[in-house]
Amino acid sequence: MATSIERHVSCFLTVHALFRADFSAVQCCDRSISTSFLTKIMSEPEAASSSTEQPIEVPDAQEKREEFSEPETKKRKVCKPNDEKKHKLEDRLGGILCCAVCLDLPRAAVYQCTNGHLMCAGCFTHVLADARLRDELATCPSCRVEISKTAATRNLAVENAVSELPSDCQFCGKQYPRNSLERHEEQECEERISWCKYNRIGCPWRGPEHERQEHENQCAHPHRSGAEVMESLLAMDQALVEEKKLYENIFDLLGYEKITFNEIQLKPYRTDEFLHRLFYESSRFSAFNNQWVVKARINNSQKDPTQSSERDMTYQLILKSKSATPLSLNYIVLRGPVGDIKVKPRIYEFDFTEQSNESPYVCLPLPDSAECNRLLAAKTINFRLIMFLASK
């Protein structure tokens, strides 16, 4: 019986020594330990190892779990409704007060049908013109109620509200009311493009308005001799002669018997080619008892206008109906009462016949590429086309 107890005690000490002492303590354990030593071990469990052995610290169970524990799985981010970006009031009003046809904010008069749907002046006149060409009643594009010059009314409240909505300045990027934005861009903006005051004597400098004064103080052109600035003065004289000739021709054309004014609205379309090129086309309009259409292209000499930062616009006049007699026309594009296009006057001439019913593409004289990009960003392009028919 004693031998069996001693064997069990020996096994217990062996296991105990594995956790409390070095492996050498296992070899020092005597299999023939006495019963009195067993009693001492049971009474003093902490003193089981020899006095010469140095006990080692056992890592805490919590530390072991932290050392070998797996990282926590990432939680899925849930967006709260309160974190969503709130739209500004002017953006929401822009979607409410926009034209029902072109979906753009009106720049001039605003008309509404009897049910209150809004249309800008350009789209309103085009809806009436299209109905006249189709020989049918003009209807509101939203509710199909009949509209006309007398049935539709102007909405002054919407016009005033739209004029107070903020819009971004193209130079400084700050927001100003739409009714004062043009004055700010032309007279007040410090980032607007300006010329040196000595450009009349040949200085080519162009830059922001806030840098103009510093440049003028250091400009070398005021100190040049008269012979050196003579070349620039001759170029200016030539430009003035051409401008004077242009206005003289316009005055002569205004004396013609047959003159028509047409408010043109160009809308964007895409060709059916492999590269879908952008082009603009107007609705049919009537002039001199014939039907006409205006088409326009961007960078007509290039296959892909997106590869160039310099952009220009060309347009052509197309005769859609058959004419028994040739039509010798002079035509010019100007800024109309609806649009805000910045175009220089230039007269073009073409003789329309049954075989030659399309004029060549001619330049739309815009001031720079920035103006062309501004027109491209708009939903539609509005201008006035004046046509003069020469009598035979």
VEXGUKE-507761 format. One record per residue (C-alpha): x, y, z. Coordinates in nm, 4 decimals, m for minus. Example, Ala and Ser with C-alpha at 12.3 -4.5 7.8 and 13.67 -1.06 7.14 Angstrom:
// residues 2
@c1: 1.2300; c2: m0.4500; c3: 0.7800
@c1: 1.3670; c2: m0.1060; c3: 0.7140
//
This chain:
// residues 392
@c1: 0.0000; c2: 0.0000; c3: 0.0000
@c1: 0.2850; c2: 0.2391; c3: 0.0939
@c1: 0.4633; c2: 0.1560; c3: m0.2289
@c1: 0.1518; c2: 0.2509; c3: m0.4328
@c1: 0.1176; c2: 0.5830; c3: m0.2481
@c1: 0.4824; c2: 0.6622; c3: m0.3008
@c1: 0.4491; c2: 0.6004; c3: m0.6742
@c1: 0.1487; c2: 0.8358; c3: m0.6982
@c1: 0.3349; c2: 1.1014; c3: m0.4985
@c1: 0.6380; c2: 1.0637; c3: m0.7234
@c1: 0.4224; c2: 1.1231; c3: m1.0328
@c1: 0.2648; c2: 1.4260; c3: m0.8688
@c1: 0.6059; c2: 1.5759; c3: m0.7868
@c1: 0.7238; c2: 1.5157; c3: m1.1407
@c1: 0.4306; c2: 1.7060; c3: m1.2887
@c1: 0.4592; c2: 1.9746; c3: m1.0230
@c1: 0.8299; c2: 2.0214; c3: m1.0942
@c1: 0.7598; c2: 2.0747; c3: m1.4652
@c1: 0.5628; c2: 2.3895; c3: m1.3822
@c1: 0.7521; c2: 2.5186; c3: m1.0738
@c1: 1.1210; c2: 2.4371; c3: m1.1224
@c1: 1.3880; c2: 2.3582; c3: m1.3769
@c1: 1.3990; c2: 2.0251; c3: m1.5501
@c1: 1.6848; c2: 1.9271; c3: m1.3148
@c1: 1.4384; c2: 1.9034; c3: m1.0273
@c1: 1.2688; c2: 1.6152; c3: m1.2035
@c1: 1.5917; c2: 1.4095; c3: m1.1897
@c1: 1.6419; c2: 1.4841; c3: m0.8184
@c1: 1.3089; c2: 1.3416; c3: m0.7156
@c1: 1.3575; c2: 1.0088; c3: m0.5337
@c1: 1.1094; c2: 0.7377; c3: m0.6112
@c1: 1.1459; c2: 0.6040; c3: m0.2534
@c1: 1.0286; c2: 0.9180; c3: m0.0744
@c1: 0.9085; c2: 0.8664; c3: 0.2828
@c1: 0.5584; c2: 0.9101; c3: 0.4217
@c1: 0.6762; c2: 1.1913; c3: 0.6519
@c1: 0.8157; c2: 1.3815; c3: 0.3543
@c1: 0.4805; c2: 1.3316; c3: 0.1809
@c1: 0.3062; c2: 1.4906; c3: 0.4810
@c1: 0.5462; c2: 1.7859; c3: 0.4647
@c1: 0.4807; c2: 1.8261; c3: 0.0952
@c1: 0.1068; c2: 1.8230; c3: 0.1509
@c1: 0.1341; c2: 2.0802; c3: 0.4329
@c1: 0.3774; c2: 2.3073; c3: 0.2490
@c1: 0.3040; c2: 2.2810; c3: m0.1215
@c1: 0.4968; c2: 2.5977; c3: m0.2006
@c1: 0.8300; c2: 2.4550; c3: m0.0607
@c1: 0.8388; c2: 2.1366; c3: m0.2726
@c1: 1.1488; c2: 2.2305; c3: m0.4652
@c1: 1.4980; c2: 2.2239; c3: m0.3223
@c1: 1.6401; c2: 2.5278; c3: m0.1473
@c1: 1.9093; c2: 2.5548; c3: m0.4128
@c1: 1.6541; c2: 2.5768; c3: m0.6982
@c1: 1.5425; c2: 2.9232; c3: m0.8171
@c1: 1.1686; c2: 2.9301; c3: m0.8998
@c1: 1.0708; c2: 3.0961; c3: m1.2315
@c1: 0.7654; c2: 3.3092; c3: m1.2839
@c1: 0.4816; c2: 3.1537; c3: m1.4775
@c1: 0.3249; c2: 3.3920; c3: m1.7314
@c1: m0.0171; c2: 3.5010; c3: m1.6391
@c1: m0.3003; c2: 3.3244; c3: m1.8220
@c1: m0.4407; c2: 3.6584; c3: m1.9382
@c1: m0.1035; c2: 3.7570; c3: m2.0862
@c1: m0.0838; c2: 3.4251; c3: m2.2721
@c1: m0.4266; c2: 3.4813; c3: m2.4186
@c1: m0.3311; c2: 3.8310; c3: m2.5282
@c1: m0.0055; c2: 3.7080; c3: m2.6851
@c1: m0.1587; c2: 3.4294; c3: m2.8908
@c1: m0.5048; c2: 3.5762; c3: m2.9462
@c1: m0.6180; c2: 3.6498; c3: m3.3024
@c1: m0.6812; c2: 4.0113; c3: m3.4114
@c1: m1.0367; c2: 4.1295; c3: m3.4017
@c1: m1.2256; c2: 4.1145; c3: m3.7279
@c1: m1.2935; c2: 4.4496; c3: m3.8971
@c1: m1.6420; c2: 4.5791; c3: m3.8579
@c1: m1.8356; c2: 4.6893; c3: m4.1620
@c1: m1.8720; c2: 5.0651; c3: m4.1851
@c1: m2.2313; c2: 5.1745; c3: m4.1809
@c1: m2.3086; c2: 5.5219; c3: m4.3122
@c1: m2.5505; c2: 5.7148; c3: m4.1029
@c1: m2.8137; c2: 5.9253; c3: m4.2715
@c1: m2.6870; c2: 6.2282; c3: m4.0818
@c1: m2.3419; c2: 6.1922; c3: m4.2423
@c1: m2.4743; c2: 6.2352; c3: m4.5959
@c1: m2.3830; c2: 6.5586; c3: m4.7687
@c1: m2.6683; c2: 6.7990; c3: m4.7604
@c1: m2.7447; c2: 6.9892; c3: m5.0799
@c1: m2.7368; c2: 7.3639; c3: m5.0636
@c1: m3.0556; c2: 7.5626; c3: m5.0900
@c1: m2.9489; c2: 7.7303; c3: m5.4149
@c1: m2.8858; c2: 7.3894; c3: m5.5746
@c1: m3.2330; c2: 7.2704; c3: m5.4814
@c1: m3.3886; c2: 7.5937; c3: m5.6063
@c1: m3.1955; c2: 7.5614; c3: m5.9312
@c1: m3.3648; c2: 7.2296; c3: m5.9996
@c1: m3.7058; c2: 7.3788; c3: m5.9243
@c1: m3.6747; c2: 7.7062; c3: m6.1179
@c1: m3.5040; c2: 7.5652; c3: m6.4283
@c1: m3.6609; c2: 7.5641; c3: m6.7742
@c1: m3.8782; c2: 7.2596; c3: m6.8474
@c1: m3.7280; c2: 7.2274; c3: m7.1979
@c1: m3.3513; c2: 7.2871; c3: m7.1721
@c1: m3.3303; c2: 7.2230; c3: m6.7925
@c1: m3.1091; c2: 7.5297; c3: m6.7524
@c1: m3.1675; c2: 7.8388; c3: m6.5402
@c1: m3.3252; c2: 8.1200; c3: m6.7455
@c1: m3.1085; c2: 8.4219; c3: m6.8220
@c1: m3.3866; c2: 8.6566; c3: m6.9355
@c1: m3.7661; c2: 8.6406; c3: m6.9354
@c1: m3.9462; c2: 8.3379; c3: m6.7858
@c1: m4.2796; c2: 8.2211; c3: m6.9264
@c1: m4.5247; c2: 7.9751; c3: m6.7754
@c1: m4.8246; c2: 7.7808; c3: m6.9008
@c1: m5.1638; c2: 7.7857; c3: m6.7288
@c1: m5.0475; c2: 7.4981; c3: m6.5054
@c1: m4.7360; c2: 7.6834; c3: m6.3917
@c1: m4.4608; c2: 7.4986; c3: m6.5854
@c1: m4.1668; c2: 7.7306; c3: m6.6568
@c1: m3.9889; c2: 7.7948; c3: m6.9879
@c1: m3.7067; c2: 8.0335; c3: m7.0701
@c1: m3.7634; c2: 8.2873; c3: m7.3470
@c1: m3.5479; c2: 8.1004; c3: m7.5987
@c1: m3.7228; c2: 7.7664; c3: m7.5537
@c1: m4.0646; c2: 7.9321; c3: m7.5460
@c1: m4.0151; c2: 8.0960; c3: m7.8855
@c1: m3.8775; c2: 7.7715; c3: m8.0298
@c1: m4.1789; c2: 7.5724; c3: m7.9121
@c1: m4.4051; c2: 7.8238; c3: m8.0841
@c1: m4.1920; c2: 7.8213; c3: m8.4000
@c1: m4.1860; c2: 7.4396; c3: m8.4206
@c1: m4.5636; c2: 7.4276; c3: m8.3857
@c1: m4.6037; c2: 7.6836; c3: m8.6644
@c1: m4.3789; c2: 7.4788; c3: m8.8952
@c1: m4.5752; c2: 7.1604; c3: m8.8200
@c1: m4.9062; c2: 7.3451; c3: m8.8626
@c1: m5.0327; c2: 7.2387; c3: m8.5206
@c1: m5.1111; c2: 7.3941; c3: m8.1851
@c1: m4.8199; c2: 7.4678; c3: m7.9533
@c1: m4.8384; c2: 7.2755; c3: m7.6259
@c1: m4.6465; c2: 7.2755; c3: m7.3006
@c1: m4.3774; c2: 7.0025; c3: m7.3084
@c1: m4.4646; c2: 6.9027; c3: m6.9499
@c1: m4.8452; c2: 6.8896; c3: m6.9354
@c1: m4.9459; c2: 6.9303; c3: m7.3040
@c1: m5.1767; c2: 7.2214; c3: m7.2321
@c1: m5.2092; c2: 7.4719; c3: m7.5155
@c1: m4.9708; c2: 7.7683; c3: m7.5041
@c1: m4.9424; c2: 8.0835; c3: m7.7136
@c1: m4.8207; c2: 8.4412; c3: m7.6910
@c1: m5.1468; c2: 8.5380; c3: m7.5228
@c1: m5.2114; c2: 8.2224; c3: m7.3184
@c1: m4.8670; c2: 8.2080; c3: m7.1556
@c1: m4.7684; c2: 8.4655; c3: m6.8952
@c1: m4.4392; c2: 8.5941; c3: m6.7605
@c1: m4.3426; c2: 8.4947; c3: m6.4069
@c1: m4.1675; c2: 8.7959; c3: m6.2557
@c1: m4.1257; c2: 8.6268; c3: m5.9173
@c1: m3.9217; c2: 8.3457; c3: m6.0730
@c1: m3.7193; c2: 8.5950; c3: m6.2789
@c1: m3.6256; c2: 8.7891; c3: m5.9660
@c1: m3.5519; c2: 8.4714; c3: m5.7685
@c1: m3.3256; c2: 8.3341; c3: m6.0431
@c1: m3.1404; c2: 8.6656; c3: m6.0679
@c1: m3.0527; c2: 8.6399; c3: m5.6970
@c1: m2.9214; c2: 8.2826; c3: m5.7118
@c1: m2.5412; c2: 8.2612; c3: m5.6744
@c1: m2.3181; c2: 8.1687; c3: m5.9654
@c1: m1.9417; c2: 8.1088; c3: m5.9856
@c1: m1.7082; c2: 8.3701; c3: m6.1321
@c1: m1.5084; c2: 8.2197; c3: m6.4183
@c1: m1.1898; c2: 8.3976; c3: m6.3039
@c1: m1.1759; c2: 8.3877; c3: m5.9229
@c1: m1.4251; c2: 8.1062; c3: m5.8576
@c1: m1.6180; c2: 8.3019; c3: m5.5937
@c1: m1.9960; c2: 8.3117; c3: m5.5941
@c1: m2.1979; c2: 8.6223; c3: m5.6726
@c1: m2.5653; c2: 8.6847; c3: m5.7531
@c1: m2.6429; c2: 8.6232; c3: m6.1175
@c1: m2.7671; c2: 8.9790; c3: m6.1662
@c1: m2.4277; c2: 9.1236; c3: m6.0646
@c1: m2.1949; c2: 8.8516; c3: m6.1939
@c1: m2.1337; c2: 9.0130; c3: m6.5342
@c1: m2.0401; c2: 9.3476; c3: m6.3783
@c1: m1.8077; c2: 9.1703; c3: m6.1350
@c1: m1.6300; c2: 8.9769; c3: m6.4124
@c1: m1.5873; c2: 9.2843; c3: m6.6339
@c1: m1.5027; c2: 9.5553; c3: m6.3796
@c1: m1.4397; c2: 9.4295; c3: m6.0261
@c1: m1.2720; c2: 9.0865; c3: m6.0286
@c1: m0.9030; c2: 9.1018; c3: m5.9386
@c1: m0.8355; c2: 8.7827; c3: m6.1355
@c1: m0.9920; c2: 8.8979; c3: m6.4628
@c1: m0.7676; c2: 8.9097; c3: m6.7674
@c1: m0.6506; c2: 9.2613; c3: m6.8495
@c1: m0.4114; c2: 9.4288; c3: m7.0921
@c1: m0.1236; c2: 9.6590; c3: m7.0205
@c1: m0.2211; c2: 10.0219; c3: m7.0774
@c1: 0.0754; c2: 10.0484; c3: m7.3139
@c1: m0.0594; c2: 9.7824; c3: m7.5469
@c1: m0.1409; c2: 10.0603; c3: m7.7926
@c1: 0.2315; c2: 10.1048; c3: m7.8482
@c1: 0.3124; c2: 9.7352; c3: m7.8753
@c1: 0.3204; c2: 9.5843; c3: m7.5246
@c1: 0.1854; c2: 9.2270; c3: m7.5547
@c1: 0.1377; c2: 9.1657; c3: m7.1796
@c1: m0.1850; c2: 8.9999; c3: m7.0628
@c1: m0.2464; c2: 8.8862; c3: m6.7082
@c1: m0.4551; c2: 8.9136; c3: m6.3910
@c1: m0.5813; c2: 9.2576; c3: m6.2994
@c1: m0.4010; c2: 9.2587; c3: m5.9631
@c1: m0.0637; c2: 9.2201; c3: m6.1432
@c1: m0.1252; c2: 9.4916; c3: m6.4027
@c1: m0.0067; c2: 9.7872; c3: m6.1941
@c1: 0.3205; c2: 9.6151; c3: m6.1029
@c1: 0.3852; c2: 9.5328; c3: m6.4685
@c1: 0.3069; c2: 9.8857; c3: m6.5865
@c1: 0.5584; c2: 10.0297; c3: m6.3369
@c1: 0.8297; c2: 9.8089; c3: m6.4896
@c1: 0.7125; c2: 9.8130; c3: m6.8536
@c1: 0.9839; c2: 9.9186; c3: m7.0984
@c1: 0.7550; c2: 10.0306; c3: m7.3816
@c1: 0.6978; c2: 10.3896; c3: m7.2519
@c1: 1.0717; c2: 10.4543; c3: m7.2879
@c1: 1.0917; c2: 10.3401; c3: m7.6492
@c1: 1.1431; c2: 10.5911; c3: m7.9268
@c1: 0.8742; c2: 10.6954; c3: m8.1737
@c1: 1.0370; c2: 10.4955; c3: m8.4524
@c1: 1.0211; c2: 10.1788; c3: m8.2413
@c1: 0.6497; c2: 10.2098; c3: m8.1662
@c1: 0.5601; c2: 10.3084; c3: m8.5220
@c1: 0.5095; c2: 9.9443; c3: m8.6249
@c1: 0.2505; c2: 9.8904; c3: m8.3524
@c1: 0.0691; c2: 10.2107; c3: m8.4457
@c1: 0.0493; c2: 10.1003; c3: m8.8097
@c1: m0.1041; c2: 9.7673; c3: m8.7040
@c1: m0.3629; c2: 9.9510; c3: m8.4950
@c1: m0.4459; c2: 10.1811; c3: m8.7837
@c1: m0.5004; c2: 9.8811; c3: m9.0100
@c1: m0.7360; c2: 9.7211; c3: m8.7540
@c1: m0.9335; c2: 10.0462; c3: m8.7271
@c1: m0.9652; c2: 10.0656; c3: m9.1052
@c1: m1.1024; c2: 9.7107; c3: m9.1221
@c1: m1.3469; c2: 9.7788; c3: m8.8376
@c1: m1.4670; c2: 10.0964; c3: m9.0083
@c1: m1.5175; c2: 9.9068; c3: m9.3333
@c1: m1.7192; c2: 9.6389; c3: m9.1491
@c1: m1.9622; c2: 9.8899; c3: m9.0003
@c1: m1.9971; c2: 10.0686; c3: m9.3324
@c1: m2.0972; c2: 9.7371; c3: m9.4922
@c1: m2.3508; c2: 9.6740; c3: m9.2142
@c1: m2.5053; c2: 10.0171; c3: m9.2724
@c1: m2.5282; c2: 9.9409; c3: m9.6436
@c1: m2.6980; c2: 9.6048; c3: m9.5741
@c1: m2.9521; c2: 9.7719; c3: m9.3453
@c1: m3.0714; c2: 9.9588; c3: m9.6519
@c1: m3.1824; c2: 9.6341; c3: m9.8217
@c1: m3.5504; c2: 9.5791; c3: m9.8829
@c1: m3.5670; c2: 9.2229; c3: m9.7472
@c1: m3.4169; c2: 9.1670; c3: m9.4010
@c1: m3.5069; c2: 8.9004; c3: m9.1451
@c1: m3.4134; c2: 8.8615; c3: m8.7782
@c1: m3.4176; c2: 8.5068; c3: m8.6397
@c1: m3.3503; c2: 8.3949; c3: m8.2818
@c1: m3.1489; c2: 8.0740; c3: m8.3255
@c1: m3.1080; c2: 7.8060; c3: m8.0604
@c1: m2.8448; c2: 7.5376; c3: m8.1246
@c1: m2.8794; c2: 7.2010; c3: m7.9505
@c1: m2.6054; c2: 6.9350; c3: m7.9204
@c1: m2.6146; c2: 6.6070; c3: m8.1148
@c1: m2.3755; c2: 6.3210; c3: m8.1964
@c1: m2.2804; c2: 6.1708; c3: m8.5321
@c1: m2.3209; c2: 5.8012; c3: m8.6156
@c1: m1.9510; c2: 5.7563; c3: m8.6911
@c1: m1.7138; c2: 5.5284; c3: m8.4973
@c1: m1.6008; c2: 5.8343; c3: m8.3012
@c1: m1.9239; c2: 6.0109; c3: m8.2117
@c1: m1.8357; c2: 6.3687; c3: m8.2964
@c1: m2.0275; c2: 6.6497; c3: m8.1374
@c1: m2.2186; c2: 6.8919; c3: m8.3567
@c1: m2.4921; c2: 7.1483; c3: m8.3021
@c1: m2.8059; c2: 7.1984; c3: m8.5059
@c1: m3.1014; c2: 7.4331; c3: m8.4869
@c1: m3.4653; c2: 7.3682; c3: m8.5561
@c1: m3.6047; c2: 7.4719; c3: m8.8919
@c1: m3.6945; c2: 7.8366; c3: m8.9224
@c1: m3.8604; c2: 8.0369; c3: m9.1951
@c1: m3.7006; c2: 8.3237; c3: m9.3883
@c1: m3.7812; c2: 8.4640; c3: m9.7328
@c1: m4.0515; c2: 8.1984; c3: m9.7854
@c1: m3.7986; c2: 7.9166; c3: m9.7397
@c1: m3.6928; c2: 7.6768; c3: m9.4639
@c1: m3.3429; c2: 7.7040; c3: m9.3173
@c1: m3.1227; c2: 7.5252; c3: m9.0633
@c1: m2.7984; c2: 7.6283; c3: m8.8918
@c1: m2.5305; c2: 7.3689; c3: m8.8096
@c1: m2.2142; c2: 7.4198; c3: m8.6042
@c1: m1.9012; c2: 7.2183; c3: m8.5276
@c1: m1.6135; c2: 7.2382; c3: m8.2822
@c1: m1.2585; c2: 7.2428; c3: m8.4269
@c1: m1.3839; c2: 7.1396; c3: m8.7693
@c1: m1.0281; c2: 7.0774; c3: m8.8940
@c1: m0.9543; c2: 6.8137; c3: m8.6263
@c1: m1.0888; c2: 6.4601; c3: m8.5918
@c1: m1.0783; c2: 6.4659; c3: m8.2114
@c1: m1.1233; c2: 6.8160; c3: m8.0611
@c1: m1.0532; c2: 6.6821; c3: m7.7106
@c1: m0.6834; c2: 6.6514; c3: m7.7979
@c1: m0.6422; c2: 7.0289; c3: m7.8265
@c1: m0.6731; c2: 7.3029; c3: m7.5671
@c1: m0.7393; c2: 7.5644; c3: m7.8377
@c1: m1.0998; c2: 7.5474; c3: m7.9493
@c1: m1.3059; c2: 7.7351; c3: m8.2033
@c1: m1.6535; c2: 7.7022; c3: m8.3502
@c1: m1.7608; c2: 7.7079; c3: m8.7136
@c1: m2.1125; c2: 7.7182; c3: m8.8539
@c1: m2.2962; c2: 7.6882; c3: m9.1844
@c1: m2.6350; c2: 7.7938; c3: m9.3192
@c1: m2.8397; c2: 7.5261; c3: m9.4997
@c1: m3.1359; c2: 7.5809; c3: m9.7302
@c1: m3.3875; c2: 7.3007; c3: m9.6651
@c1: m3.6598; c2: 7.3909; c3: m9.9134
@c1: m3.6349; c2: 7.4087; c3: m10.2916
@c1: m3.6041; c2: 7.7543; c3: m10.4396
@c1: m3.6967; c2: 7.8289; c3: m10.7991
@c1: m3.4569; c2: 8.1234; c3: m10.8139
@c1: m3.1057; c2: 8.1678; c3: m10.6715
@c1: m3.0846; c2: 8.3458; c3: m10.3372
@c1: m2.7935; c2: 8.5827; c3: m10.2869
@c1: m2.7622; c2: 8.6189; c3: m9.9108
@c1: m2.5506; c2: 8.8137; c3: m9.6664
@c1: m2.5753; c2: 8.6965; c3: m9.3050
@c1: m2.4249; c2: 8.7881; c3: m8.9716
@c1: m2.4406; c2: 8.6423; c3: m8.6183
@c1: m2.4895; c2: 8.8779; c3: m8.3227
@c1: m2.5779; c2: 8.8548; c3: m7.9571
@c1: m2.9540; c2: 8.8379; c3: m7.9204
@c1: m3.1974; c2: 8.9311; c3: m7.6439
@c1: m3.2055; c2: 8.5741; c3: m7.5082
@c1: m2.8480; c2: 8.4434; c3: m7.5127
@c1: m2.5255; c2: 8.5869; c3: m7.3721
@c1: m2.2815; c2: 8.4802; c3: m7.6437
@c1: m1.9776; c2: 8.7059; c3: m7.6853
@c1: m1.9270; c2: 8.7217; c3: m8.0615
@c1: m1.7647; c2: 8.9773; c3: m8.2882
@c1: m1.9619; c2: 9.0897; c3: m8.5945
@c1: m1.8504; c2: 8.9419; c3: m8.9258
@c1: m2.0448; c2: 8.9405; c3: m9.2519
@c1: m2.0525; c2: 8.6340; c3: m9.4780
@c1: m2.1979; c2: 8.6021; c3: m9.8261
@c1: m2.3194; c2: 8.3016; c3: m10.0260
@c1: m2.5403; c2: 8.2339; c3: m10.3281
@c1: m2.7887; c2: 7.9540; c3: m10.2578
@c1: m2.9174; c2: 7.7515; c3: m10.5521
@c1: m3.0967; c2: 7.4211; c3: m10.5963
@c1: m2.7638; c2: 7.2447; c3: m10.6534
@c1: m2.5686; c2: 7.4388; c3: m10.3895
@c1: m2.7919; c2: 7.4606; c3: m10.0843
@c1: m2.5241; c2: 7.4510; c3: m9.8104
@c1: m2.2849; c2: 7.7319; c3: m9.7372
@c1: m1.9274; c2: 7.6422; c3: m9.6396
@c1: m1.8368; c2: 7.6264; c3: m9.2716
@c1: m1.7281; c2: 7.9725; c3: m9.1623
@c1: m1.5735; c2: 8.0893; c3: m8.8378
@c1: m1.7954; c2: 8.2005; c3: m8.5537
@c1: m1.5766; c2: 8.4892; c3: m8.4302
@c1: m1.5530; c2: 8.4201; c3: m8.0567
@c1: m1.2972; c2: 8.6164; c3: m7.8515
@c1: m1.1038; c2: 8.3135; c3: m7.7193
@c1: m1.1141; c2: 7.9426; c3: m7.6305
@c1: m1.2562; c2: 8.0184; c3: m7.2857
@c1: m1.5728; c2: 8.1573; c3: m7.4434
@c1: m1.6009; c2: 7.8462; c3: m7.6618
@c1: m1.5700; c2: 7.6227; c3: m7.3549
@c1: m1.8366; c2: 7.8269; c3: m7.1775
@c1: m2.0750; c2: 7.7737; c3: m7.4682
@c1: m1.9986; c2: 7.4012; c3: m7.4690
@c1: m2.0812; c2: 7.3793; c3: m7.0983
@c1: m2.4273; c2: 7.5286; c3: m7.1559
@c1: m2.7293; c2: 7.3207; c3: m7.2516
@c1: m2.8029; c2: 7.5318; c3: m7.5611
@c1: m2.6414; c2: 7.8137; c3: m7.7613
@c1: m2.8616; c2: 8.1143; c3: m7.8379
@c1: m2.7830; c2: 8.3984; c3: m8.0782
@c1: m2.9480; c2: 8.6248; c3: m8.3360
@c1: m2.9011; c2: 8.5595; c3: m8.7083
@c1: m2.9639; c2: 8.8538; c3: m8.9423
@c1: m3.0118; c2: 8.7654; c3: m9.3098
@c1: m3.0080; c2: 9.0148; c3: m9.5970
@c1: m3.1493; c2: 8.9147; c3: m9.9367
@c1: m3.0017; c2: 9.1014; c3: m10.2299
@c1: m3.2588; c2: 9.1933; c3: m10.4941
@c1: m3.1791; c2: 9.0907; c3: m10.8500
//
